[in-house]
Amino acid sequence: MDDALALRALAAVISDSVLRDRFMALTGYDSTTLRARAGERDVLQAVIAFLGQNEADLLRISGQLDVKPALLMAAG
């Protein structure tokens, strides 16, 4: 797992209110939990899995991070 890339993806997701709200609703994480556990493996895997469920979101976040979508998916 590329923790640094997954952490960057998490930061990009939580900086977007729509994605953040959907991510938290689907994972059950709240803002306190995300702050406390942002670098933990299960949280990082959850953000990569979340992006893998919606191609438009994956493309948008990989574009923001300037990485290929396949590389971002491989981070998980």
VMD Tcl script that builds the backbone (N, CA, C; Angstrom):
set m [mol new atoms 228]
animate dup $m
set s [atomselect $m all]
$s set {name element resname resid chain x y z} {
  {N N MET 1 A 0.849 -1.184 0.000}
  {CA C MET 1 A 0.000 0.000 0.000}
  {C C MET 1 A 0.886 1.237 0.000}
  {N N ASP 2 A 0.534 2.194 -0.822}
  {CA C ASP 2 A 1.217 3.481 -0.848}
  {C C ASP 2 A 0.467 4.423 0.100}
  {N N ASP 3 A 0.891 4.419 1.358}
  {CA C ASP 3 A 0.191 5.197 2.376}
  {C C ASP 3 A 0.172 6.684 2.068}
  {N N ALA 4 A 1.281 7.202 1.553}
  {CA C ALA 4 A 1.352 8.641 1.270}
  {C C ALA 4 A 0.336 9.034 0.198}
  {N N LEU 5 A 0.231 8.248 -0.853}
  {CA C LEU 5 A -0.730 8.551 -1.918}
  {C C LEU 5 A -2.161 8.390 -1.412}
  {N N ALA 6 A -2.409 7.345 -0.654}
  {CA C ALA 6 A -3.758 7.140 -0.108}
  {C C ALA 6 A -4.131 8.266 0.850}
  {N N LEU 7 A -3.171 8.754 1.618}
  {CA C LEU 7 A -3.437 9.864 2.533}
  {C C LEU 7 A -3.731 11.149 1.757}
  {N N ARG 8 A -3.021 11.353 0.656}
  {CA C ARG 8 A -3.315 12.506 -0.206}
  {C C ARG 8 A -4.720 12.392 -0.787}
  {N N ALA 9 A -5.111 11.175 -1.163}
  {CA C ALA 9 A -6.460 10.956 -1.692}
  {C C ALA 9 A -7.503 11.240 -0.617}
  {N N LEU 10 A -7.238 10.802 0.599}
  {CA C LEU 10 A -8.158 11.086 1.695}
  {C C LEU 10 A -8.298 12.585 1.898}
  {N N ALA 11 A -7.191 13.298 1.877}
  {CA C ALA 11 A -7.239 14.756 2.042}
  {C C ALA 11 A -8.064 15.400 0.934}
  {N N ALA 12 A -7.915 14.907 -0.290}
  {CA C ALA 12 A -8.684 15.457 -1.410}
  {C C ALA 12 A -10.174 15.163 -1.245}
  {N N VAL 13 A -10.500 13.969 -0.788}
  {CA C VAL 13 A -11.904 13.605 -0.589}
  {C C VAL 13 A -12.525 14.462 0.504}
  {N N ILE 14 A -11.834 14.604 1.621}
  {CA C ILE 14 A -12.453 15.341 2.727}
  {C C ILE 14 A -12.467 16.851 2.493}
  {N N SER 15 A -11.686 17.323 1.533}
  {CA C SER 15 A -11.732 18.757 1.226}
  {C C SER 15 A -12.909 19.115 0.315}
  {N N ASP 16 A -13.557 18.114 -0.247}
  {CA C ASP 16 A -14.722 18.310 -1.100}
  {C C ASP 16 A -15.963 17.931 -0.295}
  {N N SER 17 A -16.824 18.880 -0.013}
  {CA C SER 17 A -17.948 18.623 0.896}
  {C C SER 17 A -18.873 17.507 0.407}
  {N N VAL 18 A -19.108 17.418 -0.883}
  {CA C VAL 18 A -19.995 16.376 -1.407}
  {C C VAL 18 A -19.357 14.997 -1.234}
  {N N LEU 19 A -18.092 14.886 -1.646}
  {CA C LEU 19 A -17.405 13.604 -1.498}
  {C C LEU 19 A -17.241 13.241 -0.026}
  {N N ARG 20 A -16.864 14.220 0.789}
  {CA C ARG 20 A -16.680 13.972 2.223}
  {C C ARG 20 A -17.954 13.415 2.841}
  {N N ASP 21 A -19.082 14.064 2.566}
  {CA C ASP 21 A -20.344 13.619 3.155}
  {C C ASP 21 A -20.706 12.211 2.694}
  {N N ARG 22 A -20.498 11.927 1.413}
  {CA C ARG 22 A -20.813 10.592 0.897}
  {C C ARG 22 A -19.865 9.548 1.484}
  {N N PHE 23 A -18.570 9.889 1.555}
  {CA C PHE 23 A -17.576 8.969 2.131}
  {C C PHE 23 A -17.935 8.643 3.582}
  {N N MET 24 A -18.263 9.661 4.353}
  {CA C MET 24 A -18.587 9.433 5.758}
  {C C MET 24 A -19.887 8.641 5.900}
  {N N ALA 25 A -20.860 8.915 5.047}
  {CA C ALA 25 A -22.124 8.171 5.113}
  {C C ALA 25 A -21.922 6.696 4.767}
  {N N LEU 26 A -21.088 6.429 3.770}
  {CA C LEU 26 A -20.884 5.047 3.342}
  {C C LEU 26 A -19.979 4.258 4.277}
  {N N THR 27 A -19.021 4.928 4.896}
  {CA C THR 27 A -18.063 4.221 5.750}
  {C C THR 27 A -18.458 4.223 7.213}
  {N N GLY 28 A -19.290 5.172 7.611}
  {CA C GLY 28 A -19.636 5.292 9.013}
  {C C GLY 28 A -18.633 6.104 9.819}
  {N N TYR 29 A -17.576 6.569 9.171}
  {CA C TYR 29 A -16.600 7.416 9.856}
  {C C TYR 29 A -17.197 8.798 10.072}
  {N N ASP 30 A -16.833 9.418 11.182}
  {CA C ASP 30 A -17.215 10.811 11.410}
  {C C ASP 30 A -15.945 11.658 11.390}
  {N N SER 31 A -16.097 12.966 11.465}
  {CA C SER 31 A -14.935 13.849 11.340}
  {C C SER 31 A -13.927 13.630 12.460}
  {N N THR 32 A -14.387 13.348 13.654}
  {CA C THR 32 A -13.469 13.099 14.771}
  {C C THR 32 A -12.635 11.845 14.519}
  {N N THR 33 A -13.290 10.804 14.052}
  {CA C THR 33 A -12.593 9.556 13.753}
  {C C THR 33 A -11.587 9.754 12.631}
  {N N LEU 34 A -11.983 10.479 11.583}
  {CA C LEU 34 A -11.069 10.708 10.470}
  {C C LEU 34 A -9.843 11.490 10.911}
  {N N ARG 35 A -10.029 12.487 11.759}
  {CA C ARG 35 A -8.875 13.247 12.251}
  {C C ARG 35 A -7.943 12.362 13.068}
  {N N ALA 36 A -8.514 11.538 13.899}
  {CA C ALA 36 A -7.716 10.711 14.803}
  {C C ALA 36 A -7.042 9.532 14.096}
  {N N ARG 37 A -7.679 9.026 13.043}
  {CA C ARG 37 A -7.200 7.785 12.434}
  {C C ARG 37 A -6.826 7.923 10.966}
  {N N ALA 38 A -6.588 9.120 10.496}
  {CA C ALA 38 A -6.375 9.364 9.066}
  {C C ALA 38 A -5.279 8.507 8.453}
  {N N GLY 39 A -4.221 8.242 9.162}
  {CA C GLY 39 A -3.114 7.480 8.592}
  {C C GLY 39 A -3.195 5.986 8.788}
  {N N GLU 40 A -4.261 5.508 9.402}
  {CA C GLU 40 A -4.376 4.079 9.660}
  {C C GLU 40 A -4.805 3.325 8.407}
  {N N ARG 41 A -4.303 2.123 8.314}
  {CA C ARG 41 A -4.476 1.310 7.106}
  {C C ARG 41 A -5.938 1.135 6.708}
  {N N ASP 42 A -6.837 0.859 7.651}
  {CA C ASP 42 A -8.228 0.609 7.274}
  {C C ASP 42 A -8.900 1.860 6.725}
  {N N VAL 43 A -8.546 3.021 7.243}
  {CA C VAL 43 A -9.109 4.276 6.732}
  {C C VAL 43 A -8.580 4.540 5.324}
  {N N LEU 44 A -7.289 4.322 5.119}
  {CA C LEU 44 A -6.697 4.556 3.803}
  {C C LEU 44 A -7.257 3.580 2.771}
  {N N GLN 45 A -7.440 2.336 3.173}
  {CA C GLN 45 A -8.043 1.363 2.260}
  {C C GLN 45 A -9.486 1.735 1.942}
  {N N ALA 46 A -10.179 2.274 2.934}
  {CA C ALA 46 A -11.572 2.668 2.711}
  {C C ALA 46 A -11.684 3.791 1.693}
  {N N VAL 47 A -10.763 4.746 1.729}
  {CA C VAL 47 A -10.844 5.855 0.769}
  {C C VAL 47 A -10.542 5.372 -0.645}
  {N N ILE 48 A -9.593 4.455 -0.790}
  {CA C ILE 48 A -9.296 3.923 -2.127}
  {C C ILE 48 A -10.481 3.097 -2.631}
  {N N ALA 49 A -11.072 2.289 -1.772}
  {CA C ALA 49 A -12.255 1.506 -2.163}
  {C C ALA 49 A -13.406 2.433 -2.541}
  {N N PHE 50 A -13.585 3.503 -1.786}
  {CA C PHE 50 A -14.628 4.495 -2.065}
  {C C PHE 50 A -14.442 5.085 -3.463}
  {N N LEU 51 A -13.226 5.456 -3.786}
  {CA C LEU 51 A -12.968 6.035 -5.106}
  {C C LEU 51 A -13.152 5.005 -6.214}
  {N N GLY 52 A -12.857 3.766 -5.919}
  {CA C GLY 52 A -13.016 2.705 -6.909}
  {C C GLY 52 A -14.467 2.402 -7.242}
  {N N GLN 53 A -15.381 2.872 -6.430}
  {CA C GLN 53 A -16.802 2.616 -6.656}
  {C C GLN 53 A -17.445 3.618 -7.610}
  {N N ASN 54 A -16.739 4.702 -7.922}
  {CA C ASN 54 A -17.327 5.726 -8.782}
  {C C ASN 54 A -16.241 6.287 -9.693}
  {N N GLU 55 A -16.318 5.929 -10.964}
  {CA C GLU 55 A -15.265 6.312 -11.905}
  {C C GLU 55 A -15.093 7.821 -12.006}
  {N N ALA 56 A -16.180 8.568 -11.981}
  {CA C ALA 56 A -16.078 10.032 -12.079}
  {C C ALA 56 A -15.305 10.602 -10.891}
  {N N ASP 57 A -15.580 10.090 -9.702}
  {CA C ASP 57 A -14.850 10.548 -8.517}
  {C C ASP 57 A -13.377 10.155 -8.610}
  {N N LEU 58 A -13.115 8.934 -9.038}
  {CA C LEU 58 A -11.738 8.461 -9.197}
  {C C LEU 58 A -10.973 9.345 -10.168}
  {N N LEU 59 A -11.589 9.645 -11.303}
  {CA C LEU 59 A -10.919 10.478 -12.299}
  {C C LEU 59 A -10.678 11.897 -11.775}
  {N N ARG 60 A -11.643 12.430 -11.063}
  {CA C ARG 60 A -11.490 13.781 -10.526}
  {C C ARG 60 A -10.367 13.843 -9.490}
  {N N ILE 61 A -10.355 12.901 -8.565}
  {CA C ILE 61 A -9.337 12.926 -7.518}
  {C C ILE 61 A -7.964 12.583 -8.091}
  {N N SER 62 A -7.885 11.630 -8.981}
  {CA C SER 62 A -6.578 11.316 -9.570}
  {C C SER 62 A -6.069 12.505 -10.376}
  {N N GLY 63 A -6.963 13.237 -11.020}
  {CA C GLY 63 A -6.562 14.454 -11.724}
  {C C GLY 63 A -6.051 15.522 -10.777}
  {N N GLN 64 A -6.721 15.685 -9.652}
  {CA C GLN 64 A -6.266 16.660 -8.660}
  {C C GLN 64 A -4.897 16.297 -8.110}
  {N N LEU 65 A -4.658 14.993 -7.948}
  {CA C LEU 65 A -3.389 14.534 -7.395}
  {C C LEU 65 A -2.317 14.371 -8.460}
  {N N ASP 66 A -2.707 14.544 -9.728}
  {CA C ASP 66 A -1.803 14.401 -10.867}
  {C C ASP 66 A -1.159 13.010 -10.920}
  {N N VAL 67 A -2.009 11.992 -10.737}
  {CA C VAL 67 A -1.570 10.601 -10.864}
  {C C VAL 67 A -2.564 9.859 -11.737}
  {N N LYS 68 A -2.118 8.787 -12.345}
  {CA C LYS 68 A -3.024 7.978 -13.147}
  {C C LYS 68 A -3.999 7.251 -12.231}
  {N N PRO 69 A -5.249 7.101 -12.677}
  {CA C PRO 69 A -6.235 6.398 -11.856}
  {C C PRO 69 A -5.765 5.007 -11.421}
  {N N ALA 70 A -5.099 4.281 -12.315}
  {CA C ALA 70 A -4.624 2.943 -11.965}
  {C C ALA 70 A -3.605 2.993 -10.820}
  {N N LEU 71 A -2.772 4.001 -10.815}
  {CA C LEU 71 A -1.799 4.155 -9.738}
  {C C LEU 71 A -2.501 4.449 -8.418}
  {N N LEU 72 A -3.522 5.280 -8.484}
  {CA C LEU 72 A -4.283 5.589 -7.280}
  {C C LEU 72 A -4.982 4.336 -6.763}
  {N N MET 73 A -5.571 3.561 -7.640}
  {CA C MET 73 A -6.236 2.323 -7.206}
  {C C MET 73 A -5.231 1.326 -6.642}
  {N N ALA 74 A -4.044 1.317 -7.170}
  {CA C ALA 74 A -3.004 0.409 -6.669}
  {C C ALA 74 A -2.484 0.842 -5.294}
  {N N ALA 75 A -2.794 2.072 -4.894}
  {CA C ALA 75 A -2.343 2.569 -3.589}
  {C C ALA 75 A -3.036 1.824 -2.462}
  {N N GLY 76 A -4.169 1.207 -2.767}
  {CA C GLY 76 A -4.926 0.515 -1.738}
  {C C GLY 76 A -4.552 -0.908 -1.646}
}
mol reanalyze $m
mol bondsrecalc $m
mol representation Tube
mol addrep $m
